[in-house]
Amino acid sequence: MRTKLAAGNWKMNGLTEALSELAGMADAAAGASEVLICPPFTLVGAAAAAASGIAIGGQDCHAAASGAHTGDVSAAMLKDAGASHVILGHSERRTDHNERNSDVNAKCVAAWDAGLTVVLCVGESLEQREAANTLEIIGGQLAASVPDGATGHNLVIAYEPIWAIGTGKVPSTDQIGEVHDFMRARLEKRFGSGVGRSVRLLYGGSVKPSNATEIFAVSNVDGALVGGASLKAADFVPIIEALNAASQDG
Ligand code: 13P
């Protein structure tokens, strides 16, 4: 039985006043699902202090534990600031910072060493989907980005088709189900059925209150990684509530 997870990625959004949104999410966060907010680095410590019943995560970390890496943040620093999770391998990091699967893999090891749970992102581009390469791309990203040693506690996978992020375009429920079933099978094959079945699989890309319920009904969808609609309690609370309802449905 996997506890469902509603995760919010605030990306490069949020000044101190945005922390007030966390209070508005607290009641919904007391339901059956886990709730995670990943604010920008500058707010991680304050968010961890302010949040009640909401886990806090970073959006990236360096692969090294410490050292001469100006501007970077280590996994231990995130943990020290109160984070329990870190997003790694988001397509915006892969694109903006040329992160390869091997970089994501090394960061994941560092995050695990620091005791963080990793929300590791995979996803295909529109060209790759149109060329019918989606499963090959996702399989390759999973194989190369996820280190040995994954467990249901230290790893969450987020399937985020690049073409669905911030665009309002969402894959069909059949398309989401195909990828999630494929990821589940790959994880079971590599890590054994016990671990493979315990890793949570999130869908991300234009999740909104209006489409959350149908997405959460798809097989092997254990929650969502939400960008824009996680910034305001008014948008994120209905998504958490839809996930709480899906938890009750089993
Ligand atoms: P949107 O929900 O804004 O499409 O962003 C998805 C995302 O990239 C979450 O990591």
Boltz pocket constraint, residues with backbone or C-beta under 6 A from the ligand:
constraints:
  - pocket:
      binder: B
      contacts: [[A, 9], [A, 90], [A, 160], [A, 164], [A, 165], [A, 166], [A, 167], [A, 168], [A, 204], [A, 205], [A, 206], [A, 207], [A, 225], [A, 226], [A, 227], [A, 228], [A, 229]]
      max_distance: 6.0
